[in-house]
Amino acid sequence: MAVARGLWGYIERRDQRLMRRMNRWRAPRWIRIWMIAATRLGDGWIWYGLGIMLFFYGGPHRFSAVGAAGSAAVVGIFVFKALKRLSQRPRPCQIEPHCWSKILPPDKFSFPSGHTMTAFSIALVISYFYPSLEAVLFFLALSIAVSRIVLGMHYLSDVLAGVVLGVALGCASVTAFASFGLA
């Protein structure tokens, strides 16, 4: 137990240090625009739009792709909401206001990053069905993840947990759809 507390203390100190650096950094205008755009796309709009496009123009795998991605996203919502209630970790922007970002958080708790979890689960699933989209989808997922740190919404550990959980959900969704012969 003492080892776990010591490890968590180490992670907390690193998270706090990075948060303070991000808050003091006056990012160039193009980075600020990119980070705000990435976070706003991660609010769900990009995923809804992608789902609609794939549904109409996605070829023979469209139902499986949209179903598997939608399943991963819905399960992810339940997972991150439950984990946020359990952890009750305050967001970085609640501890120390961000110097240039005025984006409001969607809820009070930080751990894990739901935006990141959703982005990586959907990117993984859609990349499985449409490998030609892999680079674009993972660039988008990574941009969303980084934006959550740069904008003061999450700590690095929140985002890393979101990546791990998102990849796990994506793999589980693809596996579930494949086991039913839908992938």
N, C-alpha and C positions, 0 to 999 in steps of 0.2 A: 504494500500500500504506500509506503514511504517513497519507493522508487517511482511509482505512478505519479504521486504528488510532485516529486522532484522533476520528472519529465514534463508534466503539465506546466509547472512553474517556468521551466526553460522555454517551452513553446510560447507561453504568455508573454514573457519578456521579449522574445524575438518579434512576436506579433505587435507588441506595443511600440517597439523601436521602428519597425517598418511603417506602422501607422503614422507615427510622428514625422517621419521622413516624407511620406506621401502628402501629409497635410501642409508641410512647409514648402513643398516643391511647387513652383509656379510653372506649370507645364506649358509648352508652346500651344498656341491657339489650335493648331491642327490636331494635336493629341487630345485637347479638351473636347473638341467637336467629335472626334472618333470615339472617345470613351463614353460620352453622353449618348451618342447614336447607338453604340453597341449595347449599352445598358437598356435603352428604350426598346431596341429590337428584342432584347432578351425578356422584356415584359410579356412576351407571348405573340406579338404581332407577326414576327418573322415565321414563327412555327405554324400559326394559323394560315398564313399566306402560302407557306410551303405545302401544308396539308391539302389545301384547296387546289393548288396547281398540280400536285401529284395525283389527286383524286380524278381530275379531268384529263390530264395529259401524261400520266405516269406509266402507261402501258400495262402489260399483263400482271406486273407485281404491285400495282397501285393499292389494291385493297389490303394486301398483306403488309405493305410498307406503312401505310397510314394507320392500320390497325395496331401493328407492333409499336410504332412510334407513339401513337396515342396512349396505348396501354402503359408504356414506360413512363410517359409524362404524368398520367393520372396516378399511378402507383407512387411516383416520385413526389407528387404533391402531398399525399398522405404521409410518406416517410419524412419529408423535411418539416412538415408542420408538427408531427409528433416529436421529432428530435429537437426542434426549437422550443417546444413547451417543456421538454425534459431538461435541456441545457440552460435555458433562460439567460444565455450570454448576451450582454448588452452590445449593441452595435458600436463600432469605432466612432461614428459621428455623434453618438450620444455621450461619449466620454470626452471627446475633444472635437469641436466643430471643424469642419473642413474649410480650408482657406478660399477655395473658388467654386466648389460644387455646391449647388443649392438643391440638389435632387433629394426628395423626401423618400425615406425607406418605406417599403410596403407593409412592414410590421415592426415590432420592437426588438425582435431577437435576431442574433447574428449566425449562430451555428446550427446547421451547415448552410451554405449558399444554395438556395433553391434555384436561382437563375443559372448557376453553374451546373447543378445537378441535371436540370432539364436540358440545358444546351448540350451537354456531353451525352446524355442518354439518347436524345433525338439524333444527334450527329452520328453516333455509332450505328443506330438502327438504320437510318436512311442510307448511310454509306455502305452498309451490308447489301441493301437492295440495289443501290445505284452507285457503284464504285467510282464512277467518273465525277461525282459530286463530293468525294471525300475531302479533297484539299480545301475547297471552299467552306464546307460545313465545319471542319475542325479549326480553320482560321476564324470563322465566326464564333464558334464555341470558346476558343481561347481568348478572343477579343472580349467577349462577354465576361469571362472569368477575370481577366485582368482589370476590366472596367470596374468591377465590384470592389476591388482593392483600391484602385486609383481614386475612385469617387468617395471613399470612406464608408462604404456600405458594409464591408466585410474585412475580416482579418485574413491573412494568408492561409492560416490553418482551416478557416471556414471554407475557403475556396478549394483547397486541396482535398478536403473531405467531400465537397460537392463533386469534384472530378471523379474520385474513387467510387462514390455511391452512384453517380450517373453512369459510369462505365459498367458497373455491376448491374444496374437496372437495364441498361441497353443489352448487355449480354444475356441476361435472364429473359428479356422479352423476345429476342431473336431465337433463343433456345426453345422457349415455350411455343412460339409460332412454328418453328421447324418440327418440333415433336408432334404437333397436330397436323403436320403436312401442309401448313399454310405458307411456309417460307420457301 
